[in-house]
Amino acid sequence: MPEPRERSVAAPPAKTESKPEPKPEPKPEPEPDRQAAEQSGQVELIALAREQADREANARMELDRIAAERREAARQEQDRKDALARQEEERAAAARLEAERLDVVRREQEAARLEAARQEAIQQELARQELARQEQARQEQARLEEAQREQERARQAQAQATQSPVQQGPADRSQAAQLAPRAERLRAIAEQLARESAGRDRAGGAPGVPPPTVSGLRRGWLFGRSDPNQDLVQYAQAMGSKIELNRTLDMVREAVKQPHTQPVVTVAVRADGSVEKVTFETSSGVAAIDDGIRRIIASQAPYGPFPPALARQYDVVEIRRTWLFDVAVRLQ
C-alpha cells in the first residue's frame, strides 16, 4: 500500500526583530570649552595638592611643637634635678662645715678644760707644798727650840760638872759625865738644823727653785745642761738619750704639725728610775702634743736606778728640758 504523503505545513512567518536606533554621536565640543575644562581640572588638582601640602606642613609643625615641648619639659626637669642636687650638696657641705666647727669648738673646750685642770692642779700642788713647807718649818723650829733647851740644860749640867770636886757629890759627878756627850750631840744637831733652815730660807727666796714636798724626800734639781754635780748631769744625759734615740717622734708626728709653742717639761725621777710626776712649766698649747709627751715619758720608764753616789745624795731628782720636734725628739 502506498505510504501516505506527509502534509506540508507552511511555516509561520518569522518575526522581524526591531533594531535599536543608533544614538546620535555627540557633537564635538568646541575647542575653547575643552581647554577651559582642562584648566579647571588642573586648578582643582593644584588646589588639592596645596591643601595636602598645607596639611603635611601643619602636621610637621605640630610634631615639631610637640617635640619642642617635650624637650623643654625634659630640660626643665633636668634643671629641677640639678637644682635639687646642688641644694643637697650645699646642705651636705654646710653640715660638714658645721660638724668641723663643732669639732674645733669641742677640741678647744677640751684643751681649755685640760689646761684649767692643769693650772688648778698646779695651784693645789703649790698650796699643798707651801703648807707642807710651813708645817716642816714649824716642826723644825720646834725641834730647834727643844734642842736649844736641851743644850741649855746640858750646858748647865756641864757648868755644874766644872765645879770643885769637893762641892760635887758622887751622884752629881756621875750625872755630869753622862750629860756631857749628850750635850755635845744636841749642840751639833742644833747647829745642823740651823744651817738647814737657813738653806731652805735662801732656796725659798731664790727664783726657779721649787719648795720642798710633803714627803720630805731629799730632792735634787737640774734645770740646765751644766751643774757642779756631775753624777746628776750624767744621769740626765742618759735619760735624755733614751728618749731621743728610741723613735719616740712617732707618738706625736701628726700632732706636732700644728702650730705650737716649744714645751718646757720637768720630769721628777725616783731613785729606782720610776717617774714620780711630769710638770709642764710651759705648755705647747696643743693638748695632743702635751699628752704625747706624757706618753713618751711613760713609755721609756723606768730610766734606770741612780748611781750609788747620786743615790746617797738624793731620793728624787727633777730634770727640766725644752722639747723640740723635727726629724726626731730633741731635748735641750
RABEL-V208337 format. One record per residue. RES is the residue in one letter. PHI is phi in whole degrees, 0 to 359 (NA if undefined). Layout:
RES,PHI
RES,PHI
This chain:
M,NA
P,291
E,293
P,285
R,280
E,284
R,282
S,279
V,262
A,287
A,289
P,295
P,294
A,293
K,282
T,267
E,284
S,271
K,283
P,291
E,285
P,299
K,289
P,287
E,299
P,296
K,285
P,305
E,291
P,291
E,303
P,297
D,292
R,296
Q,298
A,294
A,294
E,297
Q,297
S,296
G,295
Q,297
V,298
E,296
L,298
I,298
A,296
L,296
A,297
R,295
E,299
Q,298
A,297
D,296
R,298
E,296
A,296
N,297
A,295
R,297
M,299
E,295
L,297
D,297
R,296
I,297
A,297
A,296
E,297
R,295
R,297
E,296
A,296
A,295
R,296
Q,298
E,296
Q,295
D,300
R,297
K,296
D,297
A,296
L,296
A,296
R,297
Q,298
E,295
E,297
E,296
R,296
A,296
A,296
A,297
A,296
R,297
L,298
E,294
A,297
E,296
R,297
L,297
D,294
V,297
V,298
R,296
R,296
E,296
Q,296
E,295
A,297
A,296
R,296
L,297
E,294
A,296
A,296
R,296
Q,297
E,297
A,296
I,298
Q,297
Q,296
E,296
L,296
A,296
R,297
Q,295
E,293
L,297
A,296
R,296
Q,296
E,295
Q,296
A,296
R,296
Q,296
E,292
Q,295
A,295
R,295
L,296
E,296
E,297
A,296
Q,295
R,296
E,298
Q,295
E,293
R,296
A,294
R,296
Q,296
A,295
Q,293
A,295
Q,294
A,293
T,278
Q,290
S,300
P,306
V,294
Q,285
Q,262
G,272
P,301
A,294
D,294
R,295
S,294
Q,295
A,296
A,294
Q,285
L,281
A,298
P,297
R,297
A,297
E,295
R,295
L,297
R,297
A,296
I,296
A,298
E,296
Q,295
L,298
A,295
R,297
E,296
S,296
A,296
G,296
R,293
D,298
R,294
A,294
G,294
G,272
A,277
P,292
G,83
V,257
P,291
P,286
P,293
T,267
V,297
S,297
G,72
L,293
R,287
R,240
G,236
W,230
L,226
F,255
G,219
R,273
S,243
D,196
P,300
N,277
Q,291
D,297
L,292
V,297
Q,294
Y,295
A,296
Q,296
A,296
M,295
G,296
S,297
K,297
I,289
E,286
L,265
N,253
R,53
T,281
L,298
D,301
M,287
V,230
R,303
E,284
A,294
V,286
K,288
Q,281
P,300
H,204
T,266
Q,293
P,285
V,246
V,233
T,250
V,248
A,264
V,243
R,280
A,295
D,273
G,93
S,282
V,268
E,279
K,196
V,235
T,239
F,268
E,290
T,225
S,282
S,289
G,86
V,236
A,301
A,295
I,291
D,299
D,296
G,297
I,297
R,299
R,294
I,299
I,299
A,292
S,291
Q,266
A,286
P,281
Y,259
G,92
P,292
F,297
P,300
P,306
A,297
L,288
A,294
R,290
Q,264
Y,226
D,263
V,218
V,239
E,247
I,243
R,253
R,217
T,267
W,263
L,241
F,229
D,224
V,277
A,203
V,277
R,233
L,249
Q,236
